[in-house]
């Protein structure tokens, strides 16, 4: 028996559609390189399962409600993420992005031959490559999809925030304002100061523009947390938040803010 045929892989199938999940599980279980297959029906469950059982391979549905496949990777961290095969119905652009970053994918509805081939190819890659190579590809893919706005179809309602070894889910309606900070975005929520690994430009594409508006090159405010707007020096103005905090609005973004607050 060859190394590939040895039943070595622990596989996790993540899909919010029960029929699709069972279908993939049944196909993967038939492969001689697979030792065991577990399933999850949503992103939150998937994050916990990955951290607890440390699978070798994850078949990850991209489009799931609330916590999607990309949120799962962000919460776990690209450096700690097992090998991934994305299961997706994505449009042409995103498929090109997967190809560019050498991340495997299977289109929905899954073709049995394609799915089996992807798992067997993953088994060979897992045996041959170091984890750092995969983590770099996943991080690059997430960055490109965020900057292009292709990672999400609808505006986000909450964000997944890494907190040491844990993950937290932060409701966007509770965020006062967001601030660019190098490769991160700081989320200001009352006395909390949380960080998300993203660019402000990329994160803005996921936010509802009727609720979140840019007031400065490095700042975005939640209009639901704004108490009033006051004139300031040099054509700038100040945003006064409900908690009393004051944020400067540059002239470049003043008109856009005033149009939404009047």
Helices and strands as residue ranges (DSSP letters): E 9-14, H 18-29, E 34-40, H 43-53, E 57-61, H 69-76, E 83-88, H 92-100, E 105-107, H 112-128, H 131-148, E 158-163, E 166-171, G 172-174, E 177-181, E 184-189, E 192-197, H 200-204, E 212-216, E 219-222, G 223-225, E 226-231, G 233-235, E 237-241, E 246-249, H 251-261
